[in-house]
Amino acid sequence: AQKITQTQPGMFVQEKEAVTLDCTYDTSDQSYGLFWYKQPSSGEMIFLIYQGSYDEQNATEGRYSLNFQKARKSANLVISASQLGDSAMYFCAIFDPGNTGKLIFGQGTTLQVKP
Amino acid sequence: DTGVSQDPRHKITKRGQNVTFRCDPISEHNRLYWYRQTLGQGPEFLTYFQNEAQLEKSRLLSDRFSAERPKGSFSTLEIQRTEQGDSAMYLCASSWGQGLSYEQYFGPGTRLTVT
């Protein structure tokens, strides 16, 4: 079974600085996908970035990049130039390739950006 | 607005009552998911529909829970004889399911409080 571990319950970062949110995963599948979602206090889950297990390059989406280290089974999210609006809960998730596409989420990391 | 919508956004009910939630996915998406999220935790998968067929149900989905997706369009999630442990955010997501990305778009959620 797939599993996601996020070991940082809470993180602080100064505005305009970069921050790394950790995510490790466990899976026995060769094909899988890793996602990061942002959940602000309003509750909606916002897709940030996706990395496929066969993608050779690390995914990037604007200020978000995914540091994918397959051998270590880690998929850390890097947010560059943090903004106050980045304060939210961040979830790492693994895509279950068992033909359903369900996501298995970690416990989340709360990020607070300080002015 | 062509995003995923959910209704109601908030529901307060007394223990033992039945409740029903509705989810309208993005119109061209054939896959629909229900997740449950308790405070401070990541979302947990409940059930999955491909078009109108319910193809997977989590063990979290007890006999008191039932979900439908008639005609492969909107979906409903009903909880019978609610218990205080049912208090949570219920999230609906949809996807097109092309390739391996399976990016899921989430609705704003329905927050259920059972008193």
gemmi code that builds the backbone of each chain (N, CA, C; Angstrom):
import gemmi

chains = {
    "A": [
        ("ALA", (0.832, -1.189, 0.000), (0.000, 0.000, 0.000), (0.874, 1.250, 0.000)),
        ("GLN", (0.335, 2.287, -0.610), (1.088, 3.533, -0.667), (0.954, 4.308, 0.634)),
        ("LYS", (1.995, 5.070, 0.947), (1.978, 5.874, 2.151), (2.773, 7.147, 1.923)),
        ("ILE", (2.288, 8.235, 2.494), (2.967, 9.530, 2.436), (3.279, 9.976, 3.858)),
        ("THR", (4.483, 10.465, 4.073), (4.873, 10.979, 5.384), (5.361, 12.417, 5.255)),
        ("GLN", (4.730, 13.287, 6.006), (5.166, 14.685, 6.101), (5.528, 14.925, 7.557)),
        ("THR", (6.791, 15.139, 7.823), (7.280, 15.153, 9.200), (7.284, 16.536, 9.839)),
        ("GLN", (6.945, 17.564, 9.074), (6.967, 18.930, 9.604), (5.530, 19.387, 9.849)),
        ("PRO", (5.061, 19.358, 11.088), (3.691, 19.811, 11.331), (3.520, 21.301, 11.022)),
        ("GLY", (4.573, 22.096, 11.339), (4.477, 23.525, 11.117), (5.821, 24.100, 10.705)),
        ("MET", (5.752, 25.097, 9.817), (6.958, 25.760, 9.350), (6.714, 27.264, 9.313)),
        ("PHE", (7.794, 28.015, 9.570), (7.753, 29.461, 9.438), (8.782, 29.877, 8.385)),
        ("VAL", (8.451, 30.919, 7.639), (9.408, 31.459, 6.671), (9.199, 32.966, 6.586)),
        ("GLN", (10.265, 33.664, 6.387), (10.190, 35.110, 6.222), (9.747, 35.417, 4.795)),
        ("GLU", (8.931, 36.431, 4.675), (8.475, 36.849, 3.355), (9.665, 37.066, 2.431)),
        ("LYS", (9.533, 36.621, 1.186), (10.515, 36.746, 0.115), (11.627, 35.705, 0.186)),
        ("GLU", (11.637, 34.895, 1.238), (12.629, 33.835, 1.305), (12.058, 32.543, 0.733)),
        ("ALA", (12.945, 31.581, 0.475), (12.520, 30.273, -0.031), (12.311, 29.318, 1.148)),
        ("VAL", (11.443, 28.347, 0.931), (11.163, 27.358, 1.971), (10.981, 25.989, 1.318)),
        ("THR", (11.415, 24.946, 2.023), (11.271, 23.573, 1.535), (10.371, 22.792, 2.478)),
        ("LEU", (9.351, 22.186, 1.924), (8.440, 21.333, 2.688), (8.733, 19.880, 2.327)),
        ("ASP", (8.959, 19.064, 3.363), (9.415, 17.696, 3.137), (8.261, 16.726, 2.897)),
        ("CYS", (8.546, 15.735, 2.070), (7.582, 14.677, 1.805), (8.346, 13.415, 1.430)),
        ("THR", (8.094, 12.340, 2.141), (8.633, 11.049, 1.728), (7.470, 10.106, 1.460)),
        ("TYR", (7.705, 9.155, 0.605), (6.622, 8.264, 0.213), (7.098, 6.822, 0.209)),
        ("ASP", (6.134, 5.953, 0.240), (6.422, 4.530, 0.195), (5.468, 3.885, -0.798)),
        ("THR", (6.018, 3.203, -1.750), (5.211, 2.484, -2.724), (6.038, 1.383, -3.338)),
        ("SER", (5.386, 0.328, -3.724), (6.074, -0.762, -4.411), (5.825, -0.710, -5.916)),
        ("ASP", (5.059, 0.279, -6.342), (4.751, 0.406, -7.762), (5.862, 1.134, -8.497)),
        ("GLN", (6.028, 0.797, -9.753), (7.026, 1.465, -10.588), (6.463, 2.743, -11.193)),
        ("SER", (5.176, 2.727, -11.484), (4.518, 3.905, -12.053), (3.632, 4.556, -11.004)),
        ("TYR", (3.869, 5.796, -10.739), (3.063, 6.528, -9.760), (3.245, 8.012, -10.012)),
        ("GLY", (2.430, 8.791, -9.365), (2.527, 10.244, -9.473), (2.501, 10.870, -8.095)),
        ("LEU", (3.141, 11.992, -7.975), (3.181, 12.716, -6.699), (2.614, 14.113, -6.916)),
        ("PHE", (1.777, 14.527, -5.995), (1.106, 15.814, -6.087), (1.385, 16.623, -4.829)),
        ("TRP", (1.325, 17.915, -4.999), (1.262, 18.834, -3.870), (0.015, 19.697, -4.031)),
        ("TYR", (-0.725, 19.807, -2.918), (-1.903, 20.655, -2.873), (-1.741, 21.656, -1.753)),
        ("LYS", (-2.345, 22.823, -1.948), (-2.389, 23.880, -0.937), (-3.818, 24.001, -0.438)),
        ("GLN", (-3.972, 24.114, 0.874), (-5.307, 24.286, 1.440), (-5.317, 25.506, 2.350)),
        ("PRO", (-5.806, 26.639, 1.857), (-5.910, 27.819, 2.716), (-7.022, 27.629, 3.736)),
        ("SER", (-7.176, 28.607, 4.592), (-8.160, 28.497, 5.673), (-9.581, 28.356, 5.145)),
        ("SER", (-9.810, 28.753, 3.918), (-11.144, 28.612, 3.322), (-11.510, 27.150, 3.078)),
        ("GLY", (-10.518, 26.277, 3.036), (-10.779, 24.845, 2.954), (-10.617, 24.216, 1.590)),
        ("GLU", (-10.585, 24.995, 0.538), (-10.501, 24.399, -0.790), (-9.092, 23.883, -1.072)),
        ("MET", (-9.009, 22.736, -1.709), (-7.729, 22.137, -2.082), (-7.313, 22.678, -3.444)),
        ("ILE", (-6.139, 23.285, -3.494), (-5.653, 23.907, -4.719), (-4.444, 23.125, -5.226)),
        ("PHE", (-4.532, 22.618, -6.451), (-3.430, 21.874, -7.051), (-2.243, 22.797, -7.301)),
        ("LEU", (-1.049, 22.353, -6.912), (0.147, 23.155, -7.120), (1.064, 22.576, -8.192)),
        ("ILE", (1.391, 21.283, -8.054), (2.431, 20.734, -8.898), (2.333, 19.208, -8.897)),
        ("TYR", (2.777, 18.618, -10.007), (2.719, 17.170, -10.179), (4.062, 16.654, -10.711)),
        ("GLN", (4.455, 15.472, -10.218), (5.669, 14.812, -10.697), (5.351, 13.348, -10.985)),
        ("GLY", (5.610, 12.906, -12.188), (5.451, 11.503, -12.529), (6.721, 10.740, -12.204)),
        ("SER", (6.554, 9.489, -11.882), (7.715, 8.700, -11.460), (8.739, 8.517, -12.573)),
        ("TYR", (8.307, 8.637, -13.809), (9.229, 8.469, -14.927), (9.734, 9.785, -15.490)),
        ("ASP", (9.270, 10.881, -14.894), (9.735, 12.192, -15.373), (11.195, 12.364, -14.989)),
        ("GLU", (12.021, 12.687, -15.955), (13.454, 12.797, -15.679), (13.814, 14.134, -15.043)),
        ("GLN", (13.041, 15.137, -15.351), (13.336, 16.459, -14.795), (12.380, 16.775, -13.656)),
        ("ASN", (12.871, 17.540, -12.700), (12.012, 17.991, -11.609), (10.950, 18.941, -12.143)),
        ("ALA", (9.734, 18.774, -11.652), (8.636, 19.623, -12.093), (8.767, 21.035, -11.519)),
        ("THR", (8.366, 22.005, -12.318), (8.320, 23.391, -11.850), (7.023, 24.022, -12.334)),
        ("GLU", (6.458, 24.874, -11.470), (5.256, 25.630, -11.820), (5.378, 26.994, -11.162)),
        ("GLY", (5.869, 27.957, -11.904), (6.036, 29.297, -11.350), (6.995, 29.288, -10.180)),
        ("ARG", (6.520, 29.712, -9.005), (7.381, 29.760, -7.823), (7.514, 28.416, -7.126)),
        ("TYR", (6.807, 27.405, -7.630), (6.857, 26.086, -7.018), (7.749, 25.149, -7.828)),
        ("SER", (8.565, 24.406, -7.127), (9.343, 23.354, -7.777), (9.347, 22.132, -6.880)),
        ("LEU", (9.500, 20.997, -7.495), (9.462, 19.750, -6.760), (10.834, 19.115, -6.840)),
        ("ASN", (11.461, 18.900, -5.710), (12.773, 18.266, -5.633), (12.543, 16.765, -5.490)),
        ("PHE", (12.565, 16.071, -6.629), (12.221, 14.654, -6.690), (13.490, 13.818, -6.623)),
        ("GLN", (13.612, 13.022, -5.557), (14.756, 12.125, -5.412), (14.202, 10.711, -5.292)),
        ("LYS", (14.148, 10.040, -6.435), (13.470, 8.753, -6.523), (14.117, 7.698, -5.640)),
        ("ALA", (15.441, 7.666, -5.596), (16.132, 6.648, -4.810), (15.840, 6.814, -3.323)),
        ("ARG", (15.676, 8.045, -2.902), (15.375, 8.326, -1.501), (13.875, 8.328, -1.235)),
        ("LYS", (13.075, 8.197, -2.288), (11.617, 8.264, -2.181), (11.189, 9.549, -1.478)),
        ("SER", (11.717, 10.641, -1.977), (11.307, 11.924, -1.425), (10.852, 12.847, -2.551)),
        ("ALA", (9.935, 13.729, -2.227), (9.347, 14.657, -3.201), (9.071, 15.962, -2.486)),
        ("ASN", (10.126, 16.695, -2.191), (10.001, 17.920, -1.409), (9.521, 19.078, -2.273)),
        ("LEU", (8.688, 19.910, -1.709), (8.181, 21.103, -2.403), (9.038, 22.299, -2.009)),
        ("VAL", (9.487, 23.025, -2.991), (10.245, 24.243, -2.754), (9.417, 25.420, -3.233)),
        ("ILE", (9.185, 26.361, -2.333), (8.483, 27.592, -2.680), (9.507, 28.716, -2.642)),
        ("SER", (9.695, 29.369, -3.757), (10.664, 30.462, -3.796), (9.943, 31.784, -3.557)),
        ("ALA", (10.674, 32.754, -3.065), (10.141, 34.107, -2.877), (8.770, 34.081, -2.199)),
        ("SER", (8.723, 33.551, -0.978), (7.455, 33.371, -0.270), (6.662, 34.670, -0.180)),
        ("GLN", (5.351, 34.518, -0.260), (4.441, 35.650, -0.147), (3.486, 35.394, 1.019)),
        ("LEU", (2.906, 36.466, 1.548), (1.995, 36.309, 2.685), (0.835, 35.371, 2.334)),
        ("GLY", (0.422, 35.402, 1.081), (-0.673, 34.549, 0.638), (-0.314, 33.074, 0.566)),
        ("ASP", (0.951, 32.755, 0.782), (1.357, 31.346, 0.785), (1.051, 30.680, 2.126)),
        ("SER", (0.671, 31.454, 3.122), (0.334, 30.882, 4.423), (-0.879, 29.982, 4.266)),
        ("ALA", (-0.688, 28.706, 4.562), (-1.743, 27.706, 4.327), (-1.241, 26.358, 4.805)),
        ("MET", (-2.109, 25.356, 4.654), (-1.720, 23.973, 4.890), (-1.305, 23.390, 3.549)),
        ("TYR", (-0.233, 22.597, 3.537), (0.256, 21.989, 2.307), (0.260, 20.470, 2.460)),
        ("PHE", (-0.301, 19.822, 1.464), (-0.397, 18.375, 1.489), (0.345, 17.761, 0.309)),
        ("CYS", (1.094, 16.726, 0.612), (1.714, 15.888, -0.394), (0.817, 14.664, -0.580)),
        ("ALA", (0.697, 14.202, -1.800), (-0.169, 13.055, -2.063), (0.446, 12.189, -3.147)),
        ("ILE", (0.171, 10.895, -3.042), (0.626, 9.959, -4.063), (-0.582, 9.413, -4.784)),
        ("PHE", (-0.395, 9.278, -6.061), (-1.465, 8.806, -6.925), (-1.433, 7.288, -6.962)),
        ("ASP", (-2.566, 6.689, -6.638), (-2.684, 5.246, -6.616), (-2.891, 4.741, -8.037)),
        ("PRO", (-1.964, 4.006, -8.556), (-2.085, 3.576, -9.948), (-3.002, 2.382, -10.143)),
        ("GLY", (-3.724, 1.999, -9.107), (-4.598, 0.825, -9.211), (-5.839, 1.082, -10.022)),
        ("ASN", (-5.680, 1.916, -11.045), (-6.744, 2.146, -12.008), (-7.914, 2.964, -11.472)),
        ("THR", (-7.792, 3.510, -10.263), (-8.849, 4.383, -9.760), (-8.404, 5.831, -9.728)),
        ("GLY", (-7.139, 6.067, -9.603), (-6.625, 7.427, -9.527), (-6.821, 8.093, -8.187)),
        ("LYS", (-7.224, 7.352, -7.169), (-7.418, 7.990, -5.867), (-6.092, 8.495, -5.339)),
        ("LEU", (-6.174, 9.549, -4.551), (-4.997, 10.153, -3.947), (-4.881, 9.713, -2.493)),
        ("ILE", (-3.647, 9.450, -2.085), (-3.365, 9.137, -0.690), (-2.523, 10.274, -0.155)),
        ("PHE", (-3.055, 10.954, 0.854), (-2.467, 12.183, 1.348), (-1.625, 11.948, 2.595)),
        ("GLY", (-0.659, 12.852, 2.802), (0.063, 12.900, 4.051), (-0.710, 13.726, 5.070)),
        ("GLN", (-0.067, 13.935, 6.217), (-0.736, 14.629, 7.322), (-0.754, 16.131, 7.139)),
        ("GLY", (0.096, 16.628, 6.261), (0.112, 18.049, 5.978), (1.146, 18.818, 6.780)),
        ("THR", (1.521, 19.966, 6.252), (2.426, 20.909, 6.913), (1.789, 22.282, 6.869)),
        ("THR", (1.700, 22.924, 8.025), (1.177, 24.286, 8.084), (2.323, 25.263, 7.875)),
        ("LEU", (2.206, 26.098, 6.871), (3.230, 27.091, 6.577), (2.724, 28.474, 6.963)),
        ("GLN", (3.524, 29.191, 7.711), (3.195, 30.586, 8.044), (4.302, 31.482, 7.513)),
        ("VAL", (3.906, 32.458, 6.722), (4.843, 33.406, 6.146), (4.805, 34.680, 6.978)),
        ("LYS", (5.953, 35.076, 7.468), (6.039, 36.258, 8.322), (6.420, 37.487, 7.495)),
        ("PRO", (5.755, 38.615, 7.753), (6.108, 39.838, 7.004), (7.452, 40.401, 7.451)),
    ],
    "B": [
        ("ASP", (-18.558, 30.015, -13.977), (-17.595, 29.246, -13.171), (-17.712, 27.773, -13.533)),
        ("THR", (-16.639, 27.154, -13.977), (-16.703, 25.775, -14.428), (-16.011, 24.834, -13.463)),
        ("GLY", (-15.780, 25.243, -12.251), (-15.115, 24.395, -11.271), (-16.073, 23.411, -10.640)),
        ("VAL", (-15.549, 22.635, -9.695), (-16.360, 21.672, -8.946), (-17.137, 22.435, -7.873)),
        ("SER", (-18.423, 22.157, -7.784), (-19.226, 22.820, -6.763), (-19.824, 21.784, -5.818)),
        ("GLN", (-20.040, 22.207, -4.581), (-20.617, 21.329, -3.573), (-21.685, 22.093, -2.804)),
        ("ASP", (-22.702, 21.346, -2.416), (-23.805, 21.963, -1.697), (-24.353, 20.988, -0.665)),
        ("PRO", (-24.614, 21.425, 0.564), (-24.340, 22.769, 1.085), (-22.880, 22.930, 1.459)),
        ("ARG", (-22.489, 24.131, 1.805), (-21.127, 24.364, 2.266), (-20.977, 23.998, 3.741)),
        ("HIS", (-22.042, 24.183, 4.469), (-22.030, 23.850, 5.891), (-23.338, 23.152, 6.245)),
        ("LYS", (-23.222, 22.159, 7.151), (-24.418, 21.458, 7.597), (-24.248, 21.121, 9.061)),
        ("ILE", (-25.212, 21.563, 9.859), (-25.234, 21.193, 11.270), (-26.452, 20.307, 11.464)),
        ("THR", (-26.256, 19.162, 12.064), (-27.356, 18.232, 12.243), (-27.252, 17.562, 13.606)),
        ("LYS", (-28.360, 17.057, 14.055), (-28.364, 16.352, 15.333), (-28.054, 14.878, 15.100)),
        ("ARG", (-27.420, 14.292, 16.059), (-27.089, 12.870, 15.997), (-28.336, 12.051, 15.697)),
        ("GLY", (-28.177, 11.128, 14.779), (-29.291, 10.275, 14.415), (-30.043, 10.708, 13.176)),
        ("GLN", (-29.819, 11.951, 12.749), (-30.489, 12.450, 11.544), (-29.732, 12.000, 10.298)),
        ("ASN", (-30.439, 12.024, 9.180), (-29.815, 11.726, 7.887), (-29.441, 13.027, 7.186)),
        ("VAL", (-28.329, 13.002, 6.474), (-27.908, 14.158, 5.700), (-27.502, 13.715, 4.294)),
        ("THR", (-27.653, 14.616, 3.351), (-27.253, 14.338, 1.967), (-26.476, 15.523, 1.422)),
        ("PHE", (-25.363, 15.224, 0.793), (-24.528, 16.253, 0.184), (-24.524, 16.038, -1.331)),
        ("ARG", (-24.356, 17.152, -2.043), (-24.319, 17.071, -3.497), (-23.003, 17.601, -4.023)),
        ("CYS", (-22.527, 16.990, -5.084), (-21.317, 17.439, -5.769), (-21.591, 17.522, -7.269)),
        ("ASP", (-21.270, 18.670, -7.852), (-21.334, 18.830, -9.308), (-19.917, 18.940, -9.843)),
        ("PRO", (-19.441, 17.935, -10.560), (-18.054, 17.956, -11.054), (-17.932, 18.855, -12.274)),
        ("ILE", (-16.720, 19.031, -12.720), (-16.462, 19.701, -13.995), (-17.097, 18.846, -15.084)),
        ("SER", (-17.817, 19.479, -15.980), (-18.750, 18.759, -16.846), (-18.098, 17.668, -17.690)),
        ("GLU", (-16.900, 17.873, -18.165), (-16.307, 16.860, -19.044), (-15.539, 15.770, -18.296)),
        ("HIS", (-15.490, 15.862, -16.973), (-14.740, 14.884, -16.190), (-15.559, 13.621, -15.966)),
        ("ASN", (-14.932, 12.474, -16.218), (-15.646, 11.218, -16.051), (-15.375, 10.562, -14.692)),
        ("ARG", (-14.375, 11.061, -13.977), (-14.035, 10.451, -12.688), (-14.435, 11.386, -11.553)),
        ("LEU", (-15.002, 10.795, -10.518), (-15.456, 11.583, -9.373), (-15.070, 10.866, -8.089)),
        ("TYR", (-14.550, 11.639, -7.135), (-14.060, 11.081, -5.880), (-14.702, 11.820, -4.707)),
        ("TRP", (-14.919, 11.080, -3.648), (-15.296, 11.666, -2.359), (-14.184, 11.374, -1.359)),
        ("TYR", (-13.835, 12.408, -0.580), (-12.848, 12.283, 0.472), (-13.452, 12.852, 1.749)),
        ("ARG", (-12.920, 12.405, 2.871), (-13.305, 12.970, 4.162), (-12.041, 13.496, 4.838)),
        ("GLN", (-12.171, 14.689, 5.411), (-11.026, 15.298, 6.085), (-11.432, 15.739, 7.480)),
        ("THR", (-10.779, 15.187, 8.499), (-11.005, 15.637, 9.868), (-9.955, 16.682, 10.214)),
        ("LEU", (-10.225, 17.408, 11.258), (-9.410, 18.568, 11.614), (-7.944, 18.203, 11.807)),
        ("GLY", (-7.082, 18.909, 11.092), (-5.643, 18.709, 11.250), (-5.075, 17.508, 10.521)),
        ("GLN", (-5.902, 16.848, 9.723), (-5.464, 15.657, 8.994), (-5.589, 15.867, 7.491)),
        ("GLY", (-4.934, 15.003, 6.743), (-5.099, 15.033, 5.306), (-6.390, 14.345, 4.898)),
        ("PRO", (-6.879, 14.646, 3.710), (-8.097, 13.976, 3.229), (-7.893, 12.474, 3.109)),
        ("GLU", (-8.975, 11.730, 3.388), (-8.956, 10.271, 3.244), (-9.986, 9.866, 2.208)),
        ("PHE", (-9.595, 8.983, 1.340), (-10.450, 8.522, 0.260), (-11.665, 7.771, 0.799)),
        ("LEU", (-12.834, 8.096, 0.240), (-14.052, 7.383, 0.603), (-14.550, 6.494, -0.529)),
        ("THR", (-14.742, 7.108, -1.716), (-15.297, 6.319, -2.802), (-14.979, 6.965, -4.147)),
        ("TYR", (-15.111, 6.177, -5.210), (-14.728, 6.606, -6.552), (-15.760, 6.147, -7.572)),
        ("PHE", (-16.099, 7.060, -8.465), (-16.998, 6.760, -9.578), (-16.279, 6.999, -10.895)),
        ("GLN", (-16.476, 6.075, -11.814), (-16.102, 6.347, -13.194), (-17.406, 6.367, -13.986)),
        ("ASN", (-17.723, 7.518, -14.511), (-19.057, 7.756, -15.072), (-20.089, 7.430, -13.988)),
        ("GLU", (-21.062, 6.569, -14.242), (-22.070, 6.303, -13.216), (-21.725, 5.102, -12.338)),
        ("ALA", (-20.655, 4.407, -12.647), (-20.307, 3.203, -11.910), (-19.440, 3.521, -10.684)),
        ("GLN", (-19.863, 3.009, -9.543), (-19.074, 3.148, -8.325), (-18.083, 1.994, -8.296)),
        ("LEU", (-16.808, 2.285, -8.501), (-15.824, 1.238, -8.705), (-14.989, 0.915, -7.474)),
        ("GLU", (-14.982, 1.796, -6.496), (-14.217, 1.492, -5.296), (-14.819, 2.202, -4.101)),
        ("LYS", (-14.862, 1.486, -2.988), (-15.322, 2.062, -1.733), (-14.300, 1.762, -0.662)),
        ("SER", (-13.976, 2.762, 0.127), (-13.043, 2.579, 1.224), (-13.720, 1.839, 2.372)),
        ("ARG", (-12.894, 1.217, 3.197), (-13.440, 0.593, 4.410), (-13.987, 1.645, 5.363)),
        ("LEU", (-13.592, 2.915, 5.153), (-14.138, 3.997, 5.968), (-15.625, 4.190, 5.714)),
        ("LEU", (-16.067, 3.746, 4.560), (-17.456, 3.951, 4.161), (-18.314, 2.848, 4.773)),
        ("SER", (-18.851, 3.132, 5.964), (-19.665, 2.128, 6.633), (-21.015, 1.993, 5.934)),
        ("ASP", (-21.815, 1.068, 6.443), (-23.134, 0.813, 5.847), (-24.049, 2.025, 5.939)),
        ("ARG", (-23.713, 2.956, 6.807), (-24.558, 4.151, 6.942), (-24.324, 5.156, 5.810)),
        ("PHE", (-23.272, 4.929, 5.067), (-22.915, 5.839, 3.975), (-23.336, 5.229, 2.645)),
        ("SER", (-23.896, 6.065, 1.795), (-24.176, 5.611, 0.435), (-23.932, 6.769, -0.526)),
        ("ALA", (-23.411, 6.430, -1.675), (-23.119, 7.440, -2.686), (-23.674, 6.984, -4.019)),
        ("GLU", (-24.102, 7.965, -4.793), (-24.630, 7.686, -6.123), (-24.115, 8.724, -7.104)),
        ("ARG", (-24.126, 8.328, -8.363), (-23.806, 9.273, -9.429), (-24.679, 8.915, -10.638)),
        ("PRO", (-25.932, 9.297, -10.563), (-26.850, 8.941, -11.644), (-26.459, 9.612, -12.954)),
        ("LYS", (-26.464, 8.828, -14.006), (-26.175, 9.325, -15.355), (-24.771, 9.902, -15.477)),
        ("GLY", (-23.920, 9.599, -14.541), (-22.538, 10.042, -14.641), (-22.341, 11.535, -14.544)),
        ("SER", (-23.318, 12.213, -13.915), (-23.172, 13.677, -13.812), (-22.869, 14.051, -12.366)),
        ("PHE", (-23.830, 14.661, -11.671), (-23.604, 15.037, -10.280), (-23.586, 13.790, -9.411)),
        ("SER", (-23.112, 13.957, -8.189), (-23.078, 12.842, -7.248), (-23.675, 13.288, -5.920)),
        ("THR", (-24.231, 12.338, -5.194), (-24.719, 12.598, -3.846), (-24.066, 11.628, -2.881)),
        ("LEU", (-23.833, 12.125, -1.682), (-23.316, 11.314, -0.590), (-24.295, 11.443, 0.559)),
        ("GLU", (-24.869, 10.326, 0.976), (-25.836, 10.342, 2.071), (-25.251, 9.628, 3.272)),
        ("ILE", (-25.468, 10.224, 4.422), (-25.093, 9.594, 5.680), (-26.368, 9.393, 6.486)),
        ("GLN", (-26.640, 8.163, 6.821), (-27.826, 7.862, 7.632), (-27.443, 7.737, 9.100)),
        ("ARG", (-28.360, 8.106, 9.958), (-28.173, 7.961, 11.419), (-26.808, 8.527, 11.826)),
        ("THR", (-26.633, 9.811, 11.560), (-25.327, 10.429, 11.788), (-24.859, 10.260, 13.227)),
        ("GLU", (-23.543, 10.163, 13.373), (-22.874, 10.063, 14.664), (-21.905, 11.221, 14.791)),
        ("GLN", (-21.518, 11.512, 16.023), (-20.600, 12.640, 16.232), (-19.281, 12.422, 15.503)),
        ("GLY", (-18.874, 11.193, 15.361), (-17.643, 10.886, 14.646), (-17.711, 11.170, 13.160)),
        ("ASP", (-18.892, 11.459, 12.654), (-19.036, 11.810, 11.234), (-18.696, 13.270, 10.977)),
        ("SER", (-18.541, 14.042, 12.033), (-18.206, 15.455, 11.869), (-16.867, 15.584, 11.152)),
        ("ALA", (-16.875, 16.251, 10.029), (-15.686, 16.359, 9.184), (-16.008, 17.261, 8.002)),
        ("MET", (-14.967, 17.505, 7.197), (-15.157, 18.160, 5.907), (-15.249, 17.069, 4.852)),
        ("TYR", (-16.273, 17.131, 4.025), (-16.433, 16.152, 2.958), (-16.101, 16.839, 1.634)),
        ("LEU", (-15.070, 16.328, 0.995), (-14.556, 16.935, -0.224), (-14.892, 16.071, -1.425)),
        ("CYS", (-15.263, 16.728, -2.491), (-15.517, 16.059, -3.761), (-14.458, 16.527, -4.750)),
        ("ALA", (-14.008, 15.633, -5.599), (-13.018, 15.978, -6.618), (-13.370, 15.273, -7.909)),
        ("SER", (-12.972, 15.874, -9.013), (-13.196, 15.223, -10.302), (-11.941, 15.318, -11.158)),
        ("SER", (-11.863, 14.396, -12.112), (-10.727, 14.401, -13.027), (-11.135, 13.768, -14.340)),
        ("TRP", (-10.296, 14.023, -15.357), (-10.561, 13.456, -16.670), (-9.919, 12.088, -16.799)),
        ("GLY", (-8.810, 11.890, -16.059), (-8.209, 10.578, -16.041), (-7.423, 10.229, -17.272)),
        ("GLN", (-6.811, 11.240, -17.900), (-6.000, 10.960, -19.074), (-4.571, 10.677, -18.655)),
        ("GLY", (-3.961, 9.706, -19.272), (-2.560, 9.412, -18.997), (-2.330, 9.093, -17.535)),
        ("LEU", (-1.212, 9.485, -17.018), (-0.867, 9.150, -15.646), (-1.074, 10.329, -14.701)),
        ("SER", (-1.397, 11.501, -15.233), (-1.442, 12.664, -14.355), (-2.649, 12.624, -13.439)),
        ("TYR", (-3.828, 12.343, -13.977), (-5.035, 12.228, -13.150), (-5.185, 13.397, -12.185)),
        ("GLU", (-4.828, 14.578, -12.615), (-4.972, 15.737, -11.731), (-6.407, 15.865, -11.281)),
        ("GLN", (-6.613, 15.987, -9.997), (-7.959, 16.092, -9.450), (-8.247, 17.532, -9.057)),
        ("TYR", (-9.439, 17.980, -9.438), (-9.896, 19.316, -9.096), (-10.911, 19.176, -7.967)),
        ("PHE", (-10.651, 19.888, -6.886), (-11.482, 19.751, -5.700), (-12.534, 20.846, -5.624)),
        ("GLY", (-13.659, 20.477, -5.035), (-14.677, 21.456, -4.692), (-14.361, 22.100, -3.359)),
        ("PRO", (-15.198, 23.062, -2.940), (-14.927, 23.799, -1.697), (-15.224, 22.989, -0.440)),
        ("GLY", (-15.879, 21.849, -0.596), (-16.152, 20.995, 0.552), (-17.463, 21.314, 1.252)),
        ("THR", (-17.970, 20.323, 1.964), (-19.124, 20.489, 2.854), (-18.662, 20.155, 4.261)),
        ("ARG", (-18.795, 21.142, 5.136), (-18.384, 20.908, 6.521), (-19.593, 20.435, 7.316)),
        ("LEU", (-19.492, 19.221, 7.846), (-20.587, 18.632, 8.617), (-20.256, 18.678, 10.099)),
        ("THR", (-21.195, 19.183, 10.868), (-21.088, 19.166, 12.328), (-22.273, 18.391, 12.871)),
        ("VAL", (-21.989, 17.351, 13.615), (-23.038, 16.537, 14.232), (-23.055, 16.830, 15.730)),
        ("THR", (-24.185, 17.326, 16.215), (-24.265, 17.708, 17.632), (-24.976, 16.638, 18.463)),
    ],
}
model = gemmi.Model(1)
for chain_id, residues in chains.items():
    chain = gemmi.Chain(chain_id)
    for i, (resn, *xyz) in enumerate(residues, 1):
        res = gemmi.Residue()
        res.name, res.seqid = resn, gemmi.SeqId(i, " ")
        for name, pos in zip(("N", "CA", "C"), xyz):
            atom = gemmi.Atom()
            atom.name, atom.element = name, gemmi.Element(name[0])
            atom.pos, atom.b_iso = gemmi.Position(*pos), 0.0
            res.add_atom(atom)
        chain.add_residue(res)
    model.add_chain(chain)
structure = gemmi.Structure()
structure.add_model(model)
structure.setup_entities()
